[in-house]
Amino acid sequence: MTKPRPPASGPRNRVRLIGGTWRGRVLEFSDAPGLRPTPDRVRETLFNWLQPLLPASHCLDLFAGTGALGFEALSRGATSVTLVEQAPAVAAQLRANAQRLAATTAQVVERDALSFLKQPVKRPFDIVFLDPPFHQGLVDRAIEALCRPGLLAPAAFVYVETGTDEPEPHVPPDWSLHRDKRAGQVAYRLFRVEAPLSA
C-alpha cells in the first residue's frame, strides 16, 4: 500500500530574475492573499525602460510581495532597494531571499506600506515600484502619500501596476506619463516626477 505523501512545507512558488548579475536566480515565495508576481514579459519591458536610470539609484518596492521588482533592480545596477511588506511570513521570505543572493543593500521593512510612507526616510527614492493587490483602492492612496516632501528625489520615476479593469490612477500635475502598456489583465505605467524649476 502506498503511503500518502506528507504535505509540503515552506515556499512552493518560484519566480526567476531575468536580467543582470543575478539573471536566472530563483526567488521562492509562499502563498499569501493578493500576492501576484509581475509577469515576466511585463518585467522585461519595464526594466528595458528603466535600464539607463538604474545605476546608482535608490529604489523603493512598496507592497513588495515576491520582491521580484526590487531584486531585479539590484541585479541590474541599482545601489539599494527598500522592500516594504506587511505580511510577516512574506517579509521573512524576502529576508531569506536577500540572504541567499547576498543582497547586502536590500532592506526589508515589515510594515504596512501606507504607514511606511508617513515616516522620515534616510534619503529620497529615485525609483518607486507601486504594485499593490488589485481592486483594493490602494494605488491612489499610495500615490497621494508619495507626494509627501522628502520621499521622492527630483526627477524620480514611479512605476504603477493595476488591473486593466481598474480606473486609471490619479496622479499629481507634476507627474508626467513616460511610458505605458498592457499585457493580458495587467496595465502598467511609468511616470516621471518633474523636477522643480530652479529659483
Backbone torsions as a table, in degrees:
resi	resn	phi	psi	omega
1	MET	NA	130.6	-179.1
2	THR	-75.8	131.0	178.0
3	LYS	-78.1	140.7	176.8
4	PRO	-66.3	144.4	178.2
5	ARG	-73.3	141.2	175.3
6	PRO	-67.8	151.9	178.8
7	PRO	-62.9	142.6	178.3
8	ALA	-67.8	144.9	179.0
9	SER	-118.6	154.1	177.7
10	GLY	79.4	-171.4	-176.1
11	PRO	-62.1	137.9	178.6
12	ARG	-120.4	-5.4	-175.8
13	ASN	-111.7	151.3	-178.0
14	ARG	-139.6	148.0	171.8
15	VAL	-135.6	140.7	-173.0
16	ARG	-104.5	135.5	173.3
17	LEU	-72.5	141.5	-167.4
18	ILE	-113.2	-0.2	179.1
19	GLY	-160.0	166.0	174.5
20	GLY	82.6	-160.3	-175.6
21	THR	-57.6	-39.1	-176.4
22	TRP	-101.0	24.1	179.8
23	ARG	-54.0	130.2	179.5
24	GLY	89.5	-13.2	178.3
25	ARG	-71.9	150.0	-172.4
26	VAL	-108.0	134.7	171.2
27	LEU	-102.6	128.8	176.1
28	GLU	-94.6	147.8	176.4
29	PHE	-152.0	151.4	179.7
30	SER	-94.2	160.9	175.3
31	ASP	-66.1	139.2	176.0
32	ALA	-155.1	147.6	-179.5
33	PRO	-57.2	129.7	176.7
34	GLY	80.1	-4.1	-177.9
35	LEU	-78.9	122.6	-171.8
36	ARG	-147.3	102.3	-179.1
37	PRO	-60.6	140.1	173.7
38	THR	-62.6	128.2	-177.7
39	PRO	-56.8	150.2	-177.0
40	ASP	-55.5	-45.2	-176.0
41	ARG	-68.6	-29.1	175.8
42	VAL	-70.3	-44.2	177.8
43	ARG	-61.4	-41.5	-179.8
44	GLU	-59.7	-46.8	179.1
45	THR	-64.5	-46.2	-179.3
46	LEU	-57.1	-47.4	-175.6
47	PHE	-76.6	-19.5	167.1
48	ASN	-65.4	-40.2	176.1
49	TRP	-64.0	-40.8	-171.4
50	LEU	-86.8	-16.3	-168.6
51	GLN	-49.8	-44.3	-179.9
52	PRO	-66.1	-18.0	-174.0
53	LEU	-96.6	-14.1	-170.4
54	LEU	-72.8	-41.0	-177.2
55	PRO	-55.3	129.1	178.6
56	ALA	69.9	10.3	-178.5
57	SER	-86.2	152.9	173.4
58	HIS	-109.0	122.9	-170.2
59	CYS	-114.5	153.4	175.9
60	LEU	-126.2	122.3	177.0
61	ASP	-108.7	92.5	178.0
62	LEU	-76.7	152.2	-177.8
63	PHE	49.3	52.1	-164.6
64	ALA	-60.4	-36.6	178.1
65	GLY	58.7	-116.0	-179.9
66	THR	-71.0	-20.4	-175.6
67	GLY	80.1	8.3	-175.2
68	ALA	-59.7	-39.1	-178.9
69	LEU	-71.0	-45.7	-179.4
70	GLY	-64.6	-46.5	-179.8
71	PHE	-69.2	-33.8	175.7
72	GLU	-62.7	-40.3	178.2
73	ALA	-61.7	-44.7	177.5
74	LEU	-62.7	-42.8	-179.4
75	SER	-58.5	-31.5	-175.1
76	ARG	-99.5	12.1	169.9
77	GLY	118.8	-2.6	177.0
78	ALA	-63.1	149.5	-179.8
79	THR	-75.5	-41.9	-178.3
80	SER	-152.7	160.1	172.9
81	VAL	-143.4	137.6	172.2
82	THR	-106.4	121.0	-178.6
83	LEU	-106.6	117.4	-176.6
84	VAL	-105.5	123.4	-177.6
85	GLU	-149.1	127.3	-175.3
86	GLN	-88.9	-23.6	-178.0
87	ALA	-75.3	119.7	-174.7
88	PRO	-56.2	-43.5	-178.1
89	ALA	-66.4	-38.1	-180.0
90	VAL	-69.7	-41.5	177.6
91	ALA	-63.1	-39.1	178.1
92	ALA	-62.8	-38.2	178.9
93	GLN	-70.7	-34.3	174.4
94	LEU	-60.9	-43.8	178.6
95	ARG	-63.4	-39.0	178.8
96	ALA	-65.1	-41.2	178.5
97	ASN	-66.7	-39.1	177.1
98	ALA	-61.5	-41.5	178.9
99	GLN	-66.3	-41.6	-179.5
100	ARG	-63.0	-36.0	179.6
101	LEU	-85.1	-6.9	-172.0
102	ALA	57.0	41.6	-179.1
103	ALA	-85.3	81.1	-172.6
104	THR	-71.5	-17.4	179.6
105	THR	-102.6	16.6	172.8
106	ALA	-99.4	122.3	177.7
107	GLN	-110.2	123.7	177.5
108	VAL	-98.9	124.1	-179.9
109	VAL	-113.0	115.9	179.8
110	GLU	-87.5	93.9	-173.2
111	ARG	-164.7	155.9	171.9
112	ASP	-63.0	134.8	-173.9
113	ALA	-61.4	-45.0	-177.9
114	LEU	-67.2	-34.6	175.3
115	SER	-65.7	-40.3	178.4
116	PHE	-58.4	-39.8	-176.1
117	LEU	-70.5	-10.1	177.6
118	LYS	-87.8	-9.0	-174.8
119	GLN	-100.5	154.5	175.6
120	PRO	-62.9	150.4	177.1
121	VAL	-120.5	157.1	-177.1
122	LYS	-65.6	-38.4	-179.5
123	ARG	-151.1	151.3	178.2
124	PRO	-67.8	155.6	-176.5
125	PHE	-95.4	139.1	177.9
126	ASP	-85.8	-33.7	-178.4
127	ILE	-136.8	132.0	178.0
128	VAL	-122.4	132.6	174.3
129	PHE	-103.8	117.5	-176.9
130	LEU	-117.9	98.4	-173.3
131	ASP	-137.2	68.0	-176.9
132	PRO	-79.1	169.6	171.9
133	PRO	-55.1	141.3	-177.6
134	PHE	-70.5	156.3	169.4
135	HIS	61.7	31.3	177.3
136	GLN	-121.5	7.7	176.8
137	GLY	67.9	25.0	-174.1
138	LEU	-89.6	-23.6	-174.2
139	VAL	-62.9	-53.2	-177.0
140	ASP	-65.0	-35.8	178.2
141	ARG	-65.9	-39.8	179.0
142	ALA	-68.8	-40.3	178.2
143	ILE	-61.6	-43.6	177.8
144	GLU	-60.4	-42.5	-179.2
145	ALA	-68.1	-32.6	179.9
146	LEU	-66.6	-17.2	-178.9
147	CYS	-77.7	-4.4	177.7
148	ARG	-62.4	133.4	-178.5
149	PRO	-55.5	139.7	176.0
150	GLY	97.4	-10.8	-178.0
151	LEU	-87.0	-38.9	-176.5
152	LEU	-109.5	135.9	175.6
153	ALA	-72.3	158.3	173.3
154	PRO	-57.2	136.4	-179.0
155	ALA	61.9	34.1	175.5
156	ALA	-69.9	162.8	175.1
157	PHE	-120.6	139.2	180.0
158	VAL	-125.6	120.7	177.1
159	TYR	-93.2	130.5	-178.1
160	VAL	-126.6	125.8	179.6
161	GLU	-119.0	129.5	180.0
162	THR	-137.8	171.0	170.4
163	GLY	-75.8	151.2	-179.5
164	THR	-66.5	-19.4	179.8
165	ASP	-93.4	7.5	177.6
166	GLU	-97.2	154.3	178.3
167	PRO	-66.4	157.6	176.8
168	GLU	-63.3	143.5	179.8
169	PRO	-66.5	146.8	174.4
170	HIS	-89.2	120.6	-177.3
171	VAL	-120.2	155.8	179.6
172	PRO	-66.4	162.8	-178.5
173	PRO	-61.8	-26.3	-178.2
174	ASP	-89.3	9.7	173.0
175	TRP	-102.1	125.0	177.6
176	SER	-113.0	143.5	179.5
177	LEU	-74.2	117.9	-178.2
178	HIS	-88.8	-49.7	178.2
179	ARG	-149.2	153.5	173.5
180	ASP	-155.0	156.1	-176.7
181	LYS	-163.7	166.4	175.0
182	ARG	-128.6	147.6	176.0
183	ALA	-147.6	112.0	-178.0
184	GLY	61.4	-122.5	-178.9
185	GLN	-94.9	11.2	-175.1
186	VAL	-112.7	129.2	169.8
187	ALA	-108.6	130.1	-178.6
188	TYR	-134.6	141.1	-172.7
189	ARG	-137.6	144.2	175.2
190	LEU	-118.2	118.7	-179.3
191	PHE	-104.6	145.4	173.0
192	ARG	-108.2	128.7	177.5
193	VAL	-88.0	115.2	-174.9
194	GLU	-65.9	132.1	178.3
195	ALA	-68.2	140.5	178.0
196	PRO	-65.1	146.9	179.3
197	LEU	-70.2	142.8	178.1
198	SER	-68.7	146.1	-179.5
199	ALA	-71.1	NA	NA
